[in-house]
Amino acid sequence: MSPDPAQPAPRTPRVLFVYYTYTQQTLKVVDAMADVLRERGYEVQQASIKFADSRYAKRFSQFPFRHLYRDLFGMIPAQLRGATGEIGIPDTAREGDYDLVCIGSPTWWMKTSVPIRSYLKSDAAGRILGGTRFAAFVVCRRYWGINLRAVKKLGTAQGGEYVDGAHWAFAGGQIRSLLSLLSYLGTGENREKYLGVKIPPTNLESNDLEQARSFAGTLADRVAAGYAA
Ligand SMILES: Cc1cc2nc3c(=O)[nH]c(=O)nc-3n(C[C@H](O)[C@H](O)[C@H](O)COP(=O)(O)O)c2cc1C
């Protein structure tokens, strides 16, 4: 059937990913989800938030951390008080009319990281999220609940309509996954042992990215159907 010339051509749906990433795991999820949405006909923008705050930027400008314990534990005060700081926001996450916004939020010290919190509290986020559907996902070693709830709350406070959330955590139990993360943040390598203890691999695995693809498909279905979960 040929299209009705009286009807306007359907607009290409648009999705924006806003995320922060230090060790690139959040980016892996964004890339996996973005592929699916492109396959589904979406125009996809990926906006990586820069952590520009002079108090913290230097330690996150290099990987692995130069001073593991100082750099990692030094974020505790800012994280615990829910601080915001100076960030760089790409133009695509400042203005724009999107059908879906997806926030990728790594956990830092149990909570939403300073850079993502700073974005969600910014005027730019108000312009992007106001009246727009949004989803969120957390990447973490283990602790995702407080972070995901905070993203939902902050995005909703900016006028966004929360659609759905997901999380991905790393392998291993409480202690070994921590040792593994410490080893990785300090060396940049997935090693077999840390402090003499055998450790699991840190970071996301291929089945996590499969789940990310499936989450993106579900979001596309929800947006197409025009309802929130
Ligand atoms: C400063 C810092 C603090 C972290 N604190 C936690 C935490 O409290 N709980 C947790 O599950 N993971 C924690 N992690 C692990 C991160 O969530 C994990 O490294 C994740 O991959 C970060 O996302 P990214 O790879 O996109 O940077 C922390 C990582 C960093 C760098």
The ligand as a MOL file (V3000), in Angstrom:
LIG
                    3D

  0  0  0     0  0            999 V3000
M  V30 BEGIN CTAB
M  V30 COUNTS 31 33 0 0 0
M  V30 BEGIN ATOM
M  V30 1 C 34.8440 5.4230 43.0500 0
M  V30 2 C 34.1620 4.0850 42.8880 0
M  V30 3 C 33.3340 3.6130 43.8900 0
M  V30 4 C 32.6430 2.3980 43.7290 0
M  V30 5 N 31.7730 1.9850 44.7150 0
M  V30 6 C 30.9940 0.8910 44.4900 0
M  V30 7 C 30.0070 0.4940 45.4430 0
M  V30 8 O 29.8400 1.0880 46.5080 0
M  V30 9 N 29.2420 -0.5940 45.1750 0
M  V30 10 C 29.3740 -1.2960 44.0090 0
M  V30 11 O 28.6310 -2.2530 43.8100 0
M  V30 12 N 30.3100 -0.9600 43.0930 0
M  V30 13 C 31.1140 0.1230 43.3030 0
M  V30 14 N 32.0540 0.4820 42.3850 0
M  V30 15 C 32.2180 -0.3450 41.1760 0
M  V30 16 C 31.5770 0.3170 39.9640 0
M  V30 17 O 30.1960 0.3900 40.0770 0
M  V30 18 C 31.9980 -0.4460 38.7370 0
M  V30 19 O 33.3970 -0.3170 38.6320 0
M  V30 20 C 31.3340 -0.0140 37.4520 0
M  V30 21 O 31.8640 -0.7730 36.3950 0
M  V30 22 C 31.5860 1.4390 37.1540 0
M  V30 23 O 31.0630 1.7910 35.8890 0
M  V30 24 P 32.0430 2.1750 34.6730 0
M  V30 25 O 32.8260 0.9130 34.3340 0
M  V30 26 O 31.1440 2.5640 33.5770 0
M  V30 27 O 32.9390 3.2670 35.1400 0
M  V30 28 C 32.8190 1.6460 42.5510 0
M  V30 29 C 33.7130 2.1010 41.5590 0
M  V30 30 C 34.3740 3.3030 41.7220 0
M  V30 31 C 35.3040 3.7710 40.6370 0
M  V30 END ATOM
M  V30 BEGIN BOND
M  V30 1 1 1 2
M  V30 2 1 2 3
M  V30 3 2 2 30
M  V30 4 2 3 4
M  V30 5 1 4 5
M  V30 6 1 4 28
M  V30 7 2 5 6
M  V30 8 1 6 7
M  V30 9 1 6 13
M  V30 10 2 7 8
M  V30 11 1 7 9
M  V30 12 1 9 10
M  V30 13 2 10 11
M  V30 14 1 10 12
M  V30 15 2 12 13
M  V30 16 1 13 14
M  V30 17 1 14 15
M  V30 18 1 14 28
M  V30 19 1 15 16
M  V30 20 1 16 17
M  V30 21 1 16 18
M  V30 22 1 18 19
M  V30 23 1 18 20
M  V30 24 1 20 21
M  V30 25 1 20 22
M  V30 26 1 22 23
M  V30 27 1 23 24
M  V30 28 2 24 25
M  V30 29 1 24 26
M  V30 30 1 24 27
M  V30 31 2 28 29
M  V30 32 1 29 30
M  V30 33 1 30 31
M  V30 END BOND
M  V30 END CTAB
M  END
